[in-house]
């Protein structure tokens, strides 16, 4: 029942953000919008079936898909080796975005480049708890916004906090609603925002609810905090908030 409700919530979010993403492009706020929940839906659904109903009462919240991670495979903080070896997901076809761009090709589960944020976060969870089932009994990973946004001559990755205007606010509001729905479905009492943006969205979403919100540093290799002391400080920071 929990899994089916999570799938239903994700499918609703998938469909609801389509017109908002198109509107961001038509308004000139961004140049390209990909929706991994559309073209990688089968992989995402398998992720929900494997990881969504095993008792987690803590939600770890990311910001939005990375071009080397969820943008390829439809799984939050995905990395090719993690998806295949830890989560045990393989052999599922990934389609193409509605308006693909050659500068941001989608390969799917065989994507050759590892997503560093994904290997760091899932790797830490594996060391902390064990196999995928053990992880899913403690924490459930989800991204706040499912859309991947690009702009500029190099199709640079644009995070949702860098997009202004009413449409972007509507998008984030819809994503807040999905987060609340996920927490209610799981019966979770705690949300850990991975990075300041995710933490701020969670605090706004649960400002009037009895849900604890904590935060940890983002594992991005672009973050000095994540790289400090060869990642040891980041690992300790995350461990202090894990259940």
N, C-alpha and C positions, 0 to 999 in steps of 0.2 A: 504493500500500500504506500509506504513512504517513497519507494523508488518511482512508482507510477505517478505520484503527485509531483515529485521533482522533475520528472520528464515533462509532465504537463505544464509546469511553471516555466521551464526552459523553452518549450515550444512556443508558449505565448510571448515570452520575451523576444525570441527569435523573430517572430512575425511582426511584433509591434515596433521594433526598431528599424525595420526596413524603410518605411516612408521617412523616418527621421534622418536616417543616413543619406538618403537621396536628396532630402531638402538641404542638408548641410553642404552637399556638393553644388546644388543649384544656386544656393546663396553665395557661393564662393568662399565659404568658411574653410573648406578643405578641397583637395583635388580628386581624391580617390577614397572610396569607402568599401571595405570588405566585411562580410558578415560570416565568420567561420561557423556559426551555428546553422547556417544554411548549407554551405558546400561541404562541411565536415560533420554534418548532423549525425550520421551513423556512428562515427567514432565517439562523438560527445555522448550519445545515448548509451553506448556501451560503457563509457566511463561512469555515467550515472548508475547504471545497473551494477557495476562492480564495486563502486565506492560509496554509493549513496544511502544504503540501508543497513549499515553495520553498527549503528549506535553512537556515532559521533555527536557530541554535545557542544563542540567548539567549531566555529566556522573561521577559516583563514581566507581573508578577502584580498584578492589582487585588484589591480586597476583595470587593465584591458589587455587584449591579446598582444603578444609580441610577434613580430614577423617571422621569427625562427622557432616559435613555440606553438601557442594555441592557434596562431594564424595559419599554421601548417596542419595541425592535428586536431584542433577542436577541444583540447584538454587544457585546463588552467596550468600555467607554468610547465607546459609540455617540453620535453626534450626527447629526441629520438630514442636514445638508449633507455631512458626512464620508462617511456611508454611501452617499449618492447619487453624489457627485462624485469622491471619492477611491477608495472601494472598488468603485464601479460596481454597487451592488446596489439594485434597484428592482423594482416590480411584483410583489412577493411578499406574499401575504396574511398578516396576523397575526391570530390568533384572540383569545380572551378568557380571562382566568384562570378557574379552576374556580369560585371564589367572588368575583366582581368586586364592587368597592365604588365607588360614584359619586364618592367623594372622590379616588379614584386611578384615573381612567379610562385605558384603554389604547387608543391610536389606531393605533400601528404606524409604518410608514415615512413617513407623512405628518405625523407629530407636529410641531406648529408651533413648539415652543420648542427652541432649541439647548441641548445639554448642554455646559456650559462646560468641564468637565473633559475631555470628549471632544474638543472643538475645540482645546483647548490641547495635549493629548498627541499626538493624531494630526497636528495641524498642525506640531508640533515634529519628529515623525518624518518628515513629508513634506519639510520643509526640510533635514533631516539626510541623507536617503537618496534622495528622489525619489518615484516613483509607488508604487502599492500593491505591485507585484511586487518592487520594490527594497526596500521596507520588510520584506516577508515573507521576503526572503532573509537578513535580519539578525536580526529580532526577531519573536516571536510573542506576541500579547496574549491573556491568559486571566484570568478572574476566579476567585478562590479559591472563593467560595461563590456558587452560582447563584440563591439565593433572595433575594427582596425582602421585607422585613419592615416592618410598620407598626403603630403603636399610638397610642392617645390620641384625644381628640375631633377632632383635625385630621388623623388618620391620618398622624402624623409618621413619617418614614423612620428606622428603627432599624438600626444597623449590627450585624453579628454579635457584635462584641466587647462589646456592651452587653447581651447576652442571657445569663443564667446558667442553671445547672442541668445535669443529666446529659444531657438530650436535645440541648441546644446543644453540649455537648462531643462527643457522638456525631456530630452534624452536621459539626463542624469536623474531626473525625478522618476522616470519609468524604471531605471535601474535600481534606484532606492527601493521601489515597491517590490521588485523581484527579490532583493536581498531580504527584506522583511518576510516575504513569503517563504523563502528557503529556511530561514531561522525558525519560523513557525512550524513548517513541515517536519524539521528535524527535532523540534523541541529543544533547540539549543539555548543556552543561557549566556553564551559568550561569543564575541566576534573579535578576531585579531586582524587589524588592518595592516597589511604588508606594505609599508610606506606611508608617508604622511597623507597623501590624497585619499587612499582607501580608508585610513583611520578617520579622516574628517567626514567622509561620506557615511560611514557607519555611525559616527556620533550624531550626525544630523538625522539619520533614519530612525535611531532609537533614543532620541532625546526625551521622549515621553513614555518609554517602555522599560520594563525591568530586565534589560539585557546589558551585561557588562561589555564595555568596549575597551580593548587594549590596542597597543601598536607595537610594531617592531620594524627594524631597518629593512629596506628593500635589498634583495640579493643582487641587484644589477651590477655588472662589472663596471658600469659608468659611475657607480657611487663610491666615493672615497671611504665611507664608513664600511661598506661591504668588503673592501679590499684591505682594510687596515690589519696589520699583523697577520698577513696572508689568510685573511678571513676568520681568524680565531675570535676577534672581537664581535664580528657579525654573528657567528654561531652562538656565542655566549648570550648576546642580546636576544636572539630568538628563543633560546632555551629558557630564558627567564619568564617568558609569557606562555610557553606551551603547557597544555594540561599534563 
